[in-house]
Amino acid sequence: MSYGLLKGKRGIIFGALDENSIAWKTAERVHEEGASFVLTNAPIAMRMGTINQLAEKTGSTIIPADATSLEDLEHLVKESVKVLGGKIDFVLHSIGMSVNVRKGRAYTDQKYDWTAKGWDVSAGSFHKVMQVLYKQDAMREWGSIVALSYMAAQRVFPDYNDMADNKAFLESIARSFGYFFGRDKNVRVNTISQSPTPTTAGKGVKGFDGFISYAEKMSPLGNASALDCANYTVSLFSDLTRKVTLQNLFHDGGFSNMGVSDAVMQVFEEE
Ligand SMILES: NC(=O)c1ccc[n+]([C@@H]2O[C@H](COP(=O)([O-])OP(=O)(O)OC[C@H]3O[C@@H](n4cnc5c(N)ncnc54)[C@H](O)[C@@H]3O)[C@@H](O)[C@H]2O)c1
């Protein structure tokens, strides 16, 4: 169902790898709501994923960029403004990767150049994206920038490993840069703290199946899906949320404020 909430808006969407990606669902919903956008991902992901199908379906241009490379980002933003025919109204940063997680290295045994790489991809890239947008003055007034986070930034989820620290950093960047973007350009910056979601990045976390079932049982509304997240993001890109900024917005069916639920209690009572 479309509400025409993003009619005429222009955006850049990072991180659509395959049809499970949160960014993929967001691109589909944003398209339905009437926006046009550029799709971008790391050059290597272009070869692995199926982003071409999404571009075809949504009539969008793909401009590859490694989100850790300032040079790539400068090119991406300049070209996006050209291709879309004007300044950018919305940006989705939907990027995360930890080499320590990928290679099964424990939090207590990190290899620090992997830690640094994961930080750069998952958190530093958000600063870089915003700095390039800011310096090129590429955002339209009352635009909206969103990045995706996870509650391990506030609470302990042992298997989330160094991604927990990356997410804490990401959320802090949203606040810090959001101040300058708000003050100087009337642009808002927020993070969405999303439920566990079965995507390539999500399923890469050890114990993901247990993790997602636990969250499902704990949340009064159940886990938020990738499509739910896409819908929430549409609202944050729309003109209906113009004064929401510097926030980390939990989108998790209520999980973040729960202590225990009947469904979880039941599991222990059965023992
Ligand atoms: N899946 C979950 O459980 C969950 C929960 C909360 C938050 N998130 C966050 O949502 C976001 C999207 O992840 P997803 O779950 O849709 O998984 P996904 O694997 O589909 O997306 C991750 C994307 O990051 C991209 N990426 C990696 N390195 C990059 C680089 N150097 N430059 C540009 N792009 C790069 C990948 O190509 C991929 O498209 C991430 O920030 C993730 O941490 C996911």
The ligand as an ORCA input file, in Angstrom:
! r2SCAN-3c Opt
* xyz 0 1
  N      20.135     -8.277     10.529
  C      20.029     -7.919     11.788
  O      19.755     -8.712     12.680
  C      20.249     -6.468     12.139
  C      19.734     -5.965     13.354
  C      19.972     -4.631     13.680
  C      20.704     -3.830     12.804
  N      21.190     -4.359     11.637
  C      21.975     -3.488     10.743
  O      21.296     -3.295      9.533
  C      22.246     -2.906      8.544
  C      22.007     -3.704      7.267
  O      22.325     -5.058      7.430
  P      21.396     -6.254      6.933
  O      20.957     -6.998      8.139
  O      20.382     -5.768      5.980
  O      22.467     -7.201      6.207
  P      23.084     -7.235      4.735
  O      24.225     -8.201      4.820
  O      22.028     -7.507      3.735
  O      23.639     -5.751      4.518
  C      24.919     -5.314      4.932
  C      25.460     -4.477      3.772
  O      26.697     -3.837      4.097
  C      27.398     -3.741      2.864
  N      28.822     -3.400      3.037
  C      29.766     -4.124      3.690
  N      30.963     -3.512      3.571
  C      30.755     -2.380      2.839
  C      31.609     -1.334      2.383
  N      32.923     -1.319      2.646
  N      31.067     -0.315      1.648
  C      29.749     -0.318      1.341
  N      28.891     -1.284      1.774
  C      29.397     -2.300      2.497
  C      27.224     -5.160      2.307
  O      27.618     -5.281      0.956
  C      25.737     -5.350      2.528
  O      24.983     -4.880      1.440
  C      23.633     -3.102      9.173
  O      24.084     -1.878      9.699
  C      23.317     -4.060     10.313
  O      24.279     -4.025     11.338
  C      20.955     -5.645     11.268
*
